[in-house]
Amino acid sequence: MPHYLLIIDRPEIMNKDFELFNRIAHKLLESEKETGVVKPVPFDSLKTLLDLDLEEEAINDEQFEKALTDLVLNTPRTATTLFFNQLFGGRQSKATLGELLAVFLNNSMYTYKVGGPMIAMEKNILNKVGELIGFKTETLGTIAAGGSMTNYMGMMMARDKYDPEFRNKGKQVPLVGYTSVECHYSVAKNATFCGIGRDNVKKIDSDEHGKISVSALETQIQKDIAAGLRPFFVNATAGTTVMGAFDPIREISALCKKYDMWLHVDGAYGASVMFSDKYRHLMEGSHLADSVTFNAHKMLGTPITCSIIVTPHKKCLYDSFSNEASYLYQADGDDINPGKISLQCGRRNDALKFWTMWKAIGTKGLGEIVDHEFHLADVARDYIRTNSDYTLYSFDDSINICFNYKGISPEMLCNRLYEEGKLMVGYGKFKGDTFIRLITVNSGNSEKEILNLFKIIEEFADTLS
Ligand SMILES: Cc1ncc(COP(=O)(O)O)c(C=O)c1O
């Protein structure tokens, strides 16, 4: 039998592979419960430990299962109660189910012809998000491959609004944009992608809590106007990467109106507060934005990636992203062919995992997830504040808890905890201080797991002295 027949989509092969999936997933779940994070395999040892080589010949079923199981079981475990390393973590079961089904269906979300009801399902998500943000007119938007990309789309729309010939002729207007020193690095990177140039997106100082200084922003805008530049864009961050700070959107919006600029809110991390009655106020003024990005794969915990951009400016979205393609758009109108407003051509169905979760637990359930993460952050801060061996560097109303223990080097402590397979947590820097950055983004955790993290740190630190 030709080798390729072993992998094509015949029901009996697929069913066997489902069984294999279940076996491996079950082993992983068991192992996650037992050991938490895995001890990392040194890169140079991978070759001897795992069967990663690709061969000329097919391998048998047992060899295949072993190679795949070993690979999975030795991969870092972001879903466990000991993973606090980045702005995502945990495993939302309903969202995982949605993701698996999206992969199984394998639609592309560019046309109604190929996406069918999935297009309407995605549109519902975008409309609901627009409503929660408070946009007064019809919301349009899309889902792209991560917050860096949705931020990019925001900057592109601003560029094309203020330099309309840019997309055909290249740069005509000396555009200059603004963001805070605490912003995500994608803002600078996107300035290169947009042809604006990194130096033309100015980094404005932040205050002692990590929020952009609005007075420093206005001073810089005035300087740039005097120098003959055209301010066109401000990026406000709702939930900064290190401190979890929220820039004051309403005040920034006032400057954007005064100087006629686009206001993009990078809520990739923090905009999930829109679901919480208690914390929505942190992004007060978001309805005044021209575009907002939001990652459901961070605070809400869907599988990576689910990054949304919404805007009330339908025309801008079309101006920047629509293209004719007779080989693709052969049926239905633009309003149900979202390829006309997306960054890429073929596009994964990243909406279904969010929809399955939202459908199952409702908007209230999503709010509870957010509230729980803030509660866990309070638990962590309380512990730190009542224990004199710790120094706290971060602030309330944030799920980023930045601290040091007994003055021990955070770089060394985080790296050693990782190398020894104890837990995964990272470090960050703010205004000259370096500290451990704990993120309580895994809503599957309880107070117990947060207190356990401190216990592990303390016990491990004692072994270092
Ligand atoms: C504030 C902020 N914006 C954007 C991003 C980028 O999102 P993604 O990792 O989905 O590209 C991040 C990632 O951590 C972030 O913290």
The ligand as an SDF file (V2000), in Angstrom:
LIG
                    3D

 16 16  0  0  0  0  0  0  0  0999 V2000
   -0.3240   44.5830   25.9850 C   0  0  0  0  0  0  0  0  0  0  0  0
   -0.0630   43.5280   24.9570 C   0  0  0  0  0  0  0  0  0  0  0  0
   -0.3490   43.7840   23.6670 N   0  0  0  0  0  0  0  0  0  0  0  0
   -0.1170   42.8840   22.6990 C   0  0  0  0  0  0  0  0  0  0  0  0
    0.4280   41.6600   23.0010 C   0  0  0  0  0  0  0  0  0  0  0  0
    0.7090   40.6930   21.8940 C   0  0  0  0  0  0  0  0  0  0  0  0
   -0.2390   39.7070   21.8560 O   0  0  0  0  0  0  0  0  0  0  0  0
    0.0920   38.3210   21.1150 P   0  0  0  0  0  0  0  0  0  0  0  0
    1.0280   37.5860   22.0090 O   0  0  0  0  0  0  0  0  0  0  0  0
   -1.2370   37.6720   20.9680 O   0  0  0  0  0  0  0  0  0  0  0  0
    0.7270   38.6730   19.7990 O   0  0  0  0  0  0  0  0  0  0  0  0
    0.7440   41.3450   24.3190 C   0  0  0  0  0  0  0  0  0  0  0  0
    1.3310   40.0450   24.6540 C   0  0  0  0  0  0  0  0  0  0  0  0
    1.6880   39.7360   25.7440 O   0  0  0  0  0  0  0  0  0  0  0  0
    0.4980   42.3010   25.3320 C   0  0  0  0  0  0  0  0  0  0  0  0
    0.8010   42.0720   26.6020 O   0  0  0  0  0  0  0  0  0  0  0  0
  1  2  1  0
  2  3  1  0
  2 15  2  0
  3  4  2  0
  4  5  1  0
  5  6  1  0
  5 12  2  0
  6  7  1  0
  7  8  1  0
  8  9  2  0
  8 10  1  0
  8 11  1  0
 12 13  1  0
 12 15  1  0
 13 14  2  0
 15 16  1  0
M  END
$$$$
